[in-house]
Amino acid sequence: MDAEYKKNFLHAGTIAGRVRDFGKSLIVPGASYNEVIQKIRDKIYQSGAIPAFPPQIALNFVAAHFLPSPEEDIFFSDQLIKLDLGVCYQGAIGDCAISIDLSGKYEHLISAAEEALLVAEKALKVGVKVSEIGAAIEKTITSRGLKPIRNLTGHGLGKYKVHTSPHFPNYDDKSKHTLKPGMTFAIEPFVTDGKGWIYDAGNATLFSLQNPLHSYNGMVKEVYEIIKSFKTLPFCIHDLITPKTPLEVVKKSIKVMLRDRVIIDYAPLVEEASGMVAQAEHSFLIDEDGAVIVTTR
């Protein structure tokens, strides 16, 4: 592992952990979703980093990939909340998530997710199979009468890349991948009292660039130039709104680029049986000596 990348990865994780704790402190009944997200984004920039992906808060039976449209807002009341954020520092990424129960009804889901993450952490060492990690997560969750979400996984973390191989399923998928020195990755158990599967639903507000070689003219070009500045990192509609590119222009441009397959969208991920969902996530590094470091503690 390159020494500079290791240093940056550790620093990105430190920033992410601090921003997560800051964001958690803002999530209280009556708080504005949009204001909380903006404060989290500002905190990341003030820390000398950039968002690795748009900070997002998924509510209740929505597991991930949710932001309200820019013209909408949500005020927290009694929801089960997943705060998921990533920090990119010099290309290295810290990715973490935490759940907050404002209803007082779902602490058992949160504790199951946190315990599963801790069990996974304790199992991490060079030579261990990814499937063994998944089996440990699954056993922890099911022992509490709950289910892991089987089609959401942890993932490798690369330079300017939020998702790389290998994937870390929250069950025993029989994978032969093993942990090796130099790996950087995130593990994120998702726990539900529903079916244990999610599907895409609703309008997407999150996107990423897939074909940077396309060309456009006029207002679409203005939006496209902003999109290209994100390179391989995901972005949201909110990122594209400027005095020169108001919301309606952005929406029309997004439609054009989706049609041309220049960008792809990420719709909200909803639990199949509308089960409540909790999430816990840390980023990890296995250094050249085989030591496992939790970067987002």
N, C-alpha and C positions, 0 to 999 in steps of 0.2 A: 504494500500500500504506500502510495506517495505521501511523504511526511506533511506536505502542505495541504493536501486534500484531507488527511486525517485531522489536522488542526482545525481546518475550516468546518469539517463535519461535526466535530465536538462543539465548536462555537455556535453553529447553527442550531444544534440541539439545546444548548444552554438558553439561547434567545427564545426558542420555541416554548420551552418549559416555563420561562418567565412570562411570556405573553399569554400562554394558556391560563396561568394562575391569575393574571390581570383580567383576562376575559371572564373567567369564572366569577370574579368579584363583582362584575357588572351585571350579571344575569340574576335579576331579582324581580319579583312581581311589579308590574307597572312600567318596567324599562322598555324602551323602543328597540326592536330588533335592528333596524337600520342604524341607529345611533351606536349601539353596542358594536356592531360589525365595523363601523367607521373608526371607532376608537381603537379597536384591535388592529386594523390596518395601519392607522397612524402610529401605534406603538411599534409595529414591526419596522416601519420606515425610520422611526426615531432611533431604533436600535442598530441602524446601519445595514439593514438587510432588506429584502423584498419578499412579498408573499410567494411561496412556492405554488400556491393555488389560492383562489379566493377564500378567505375565511368564511365558514358557513355554520349555520345552526339548524340542525334537523329536529323536528318536533314529533313527539309521540310515536306513531307507527311509521313515520318516514325515517329511514335509516341513514340516508346521506344524499348529497348532491342537491341540496335545497337552498335557494335564496328567493325571497319574494321579488317580484318585478320592481324596478326602480321607482315606479309611481305608487307602490303599495307599501304598507308597513304592518307590523304585527307587534302587539304589546303583550309581554309575558304575563301569565297569570298562574295557571296550575299545570303547565306542561312538563312532560319528561323530555329533557333537552340534551342533545349531543352537540358539543362544541368541538369542531374539527378544524385544525389549522396547520399550515406548513410554513416554514421559514426557509428561504434560500439565501445563503451567504457565500459569495464567490463560487456559486454553482453547487455547493454542498447543501443538503436538505435535512432539516429537522421536522418530523411529522408526528403530531400527537393529538390525542382527543380525550375528552372527559365528559361524563354525563352528570347532569344536575336534575334532581327531582323537586319541582316546585309544588307538587301535589301532596307529597307525603305518603304516596301509595306504592311507589316502585323502587324503594331502596334495595329490595331483594334482587332486582334485575341489575342494578348498578354494582352491588357487592359481588354478584356472580361474574360480571364482566371484569372487575378489578382483580378478583381472585384468580380467574382464568389467565389473565395477563401475567400475574405474579408467578403462577405455576409454570407458564411457558418460559418466563425469564429464568427460573431456577433450572430448567431443563436444557438451557442453551449451552453447548460446548462443541468444540471442533469434533467432527465425525458423527454427530447426531443427525438422524434423518429428519427432514422437514415433516414427514408423516408422523413421526413420534411427537413432535411439538403439537401438531393438530390433534392427535389422539389425547394428549394431556389436557388440551383446552376443552375438547368435547366431553371428556369424562368429568371434568370439574363442573361444567355447566349442567349436564344432564343429571348429575348427582343431586342437583337442587330442584329437579322437576321442570327445568327450562330447556330451551333448545338453542344451539348455535345457528346462526344464519349461514347456510352451506354455500351460497353463491356470492358471498363477500369474503375477501381474503386480505391478509397482510401481503407485503410485497417488498421486493428489493428497492433500494434507493440508489440512483445514479447521479452523475453530475448533470445538473439541470433536468433531471428526469425523476418524476415522482413515482412512477411505476415501472419497475424492471423485474426480470426474473431473479430468483425463483418466487413463486407465490407461496404464501403461508396460509393454507386453508384452516378453518376452525374445526376440523374433524380429520380423521385418518383417511387421507386420499391415496394411500399406498405409494406416495412419491418416493423416488430413489435419491432425490437431491439430498446432499449432506452439507452441513455447515463447515465452512473453510475460513482460514485466516484471510483478512482483507475484505470480508463481506460487510455491507451496510444495508440495513433493512428495517422495516416497520412491522410489528405484530399488532393486530387489532381485533380482539374478540368482539363480536356482535352477539348479543343475547336477546332472546325474545320469548314471550309467552304465547306466541302464535304458531305458525307452521314451520318456520325456520327457512323460509325462502323469500326473496324479494323480486319485484318486477319494476320495470320502468313505467312511470305514470305522470301525467301532467306536462306542463310546458317547461322546457329547459331554459335555464338562465346561465348555465355553465357550458364552456366550449373549449376546444383546443385546435390549433392549426395543424393540418395534415399535409397540405400541398402548398409550400411557399413559393412555387415557381409560376403560379398563375399571375395574370395581370388584369387590371381593371382601370376604368376611367371614371371621372366625375366624383360624386359623393361616395360611391362604393369604394373607390380608390382611397379616399381619406380614411374611411373606417379600416380598410385592409392594411394600411400603413401602420395604424395603431396596433392591430392584431399581430403583425409581424414582429413588433417590438417585444412581444412575449416569448417569441421563439418556441421552445418545446414546452413551456409552462402553460397550464390551463388559465383561462381568463373568464370573466363574466360580462354580461351586458353593461353593468354599472361602470366597468373599466373603460368603455368605449365612448361614453357620453362626454362631449366637450362643447364649447360654444359653436364650433364649426360642424360638429356632428351630434345634433340633438337626438332625442330618443327615437322619434319616428324614422329618421334617417338610419339610425343604427339597426332598428328592427327590419327595415327593408333590405339593408345590406346583408344582414345575417341570413335572411331567406335566400338571397342570391348565392351566397357562398356555401350554404348548406346544399342547395340544388347542384352546385358545381363540385361538391365534395372537396372543397378547399378547407373547410372546417368540419368538425364533428361535434355533436351535442351530447350532453349528459343530462338526461331527464331525472327528476327525483326518483329515488329508490324506495319503494313502498313495500311493507311486509304483506305477504299474500293474504293473510287472514285478519289484517288490520291489528295484529298483535303489537304490543308496546315493545320498543327497542331501546336497549342501552348499549353503549360502546365504551371501550377503554383502549388506549393506544400509546405505545412508546416507540422511539427509534433506537436502534442498536448498532454497535460497531464491534466486530471481532478483529482485534489488532493482529499485528504480525506475529506476536507471541502466543496468540490464542486466547487472550483475555477478552471477556465479554464486558462491554461498557454500555450502560444505559445513558444515552445522551440527553434525553428529555425529562429526566427526573426532576 
